[in-house]
């Protein structure tokens, strides 16, 4: 049963990836550019019931920050002279640390699809929009005894969040941004908590559309 569940998740993740990439290349002639991104995640959780960072477990856990990473591909489509819509497909490694009877490290891997509305001001820009995430892996590690527990069956497969951020274009091909994604639904199981992730990213334009003489808007 578990192996079938993992196979199903992998199949769905592959389908979403292929669908996004196919759509990106089909619409390539309309896009402003195609780029890659990567960077640092600083993630934790928040309690929507305002109980502090208490996971609601039988043995309350005090949670903290956890470092992770992300990597993905980006394209965008012009809406007006200053506005573009920017779809991304990103692998995101995130989670949080916790302490109860043991020190714990929660690990969640997501395939995320942000759809961002982006506004350019010379070399500065800001963006906002929804993000849909699909869970690929969920576990927790008991530090000290190195015991690992799978949490996939108790976790929510899909997550919806809101993302906002800003950045700066360093060159025509390289830019940086900082953004925050806040989950709208609980992670799953008994936990009354939502994901919150701050990302610091570097973007690099790897190709530009054919027959496009406009100055590219970097990420």
C-alpha positions, 0 to 999 in steps of 0.5 A: 500500500505504501509503495503504491502511494509513493508510486502514485505521488511520483507519477502525479509529480512527473505529470505536473512537471511534464505539463508545465514544461510542455506548456512553457515551450508551446508558449515560448514565442510569447514569453519574455525569457526562460531562466533558472533559479536557486537559493536558500530557504529559511522555513518554519511553521505558524499556528493559525489558532494563535497558540504560539508555535505549539504543534498541538501534539500530545507532547507539545513541541516548541518549533524553530527555524530550519534551513533548506534550499530550492531550485527551479525554472521560470518563464513569464508573459507580458501583460502590459508595458510594466506588468508580466505574469510569471509561472515557476516550477520549483523543487523546495526543501523545507520544514522546521525544527522542534523540541519535546522529549527529543530534538526533532527535525521535520523535513518536507519536500514540495514541488511548487507552482507559483503564479506571480504578478510582477511589476517592474520599476527600472531595476527594482521589481516586486511580485505577488500571487498564489502558489500551489504545492505538491508534497513529495516527501515528509518525515521527521528525524529524532536527533541524537538517536538518528531515528527517522519516521515517515509522515507522508500518510499523515500529511496533506498532499496539496498545499495552497499559499500566498507569496509576495516579494521584491528583488533587484536586477543586477545585470541583464541576465542575473537578478536576486529576490527575497520572498515569503510564502505563507501556507493557507492550510494546515500541514496535516495530521494532528498538527494545527500549523501552516508552513511559512518559508522565506526564500532568497533566490538568484535568477539567471536568464539562459535563453531569450525568445526568438523575434523579440527585440524588447529589453528583457525584464530579469527575474 
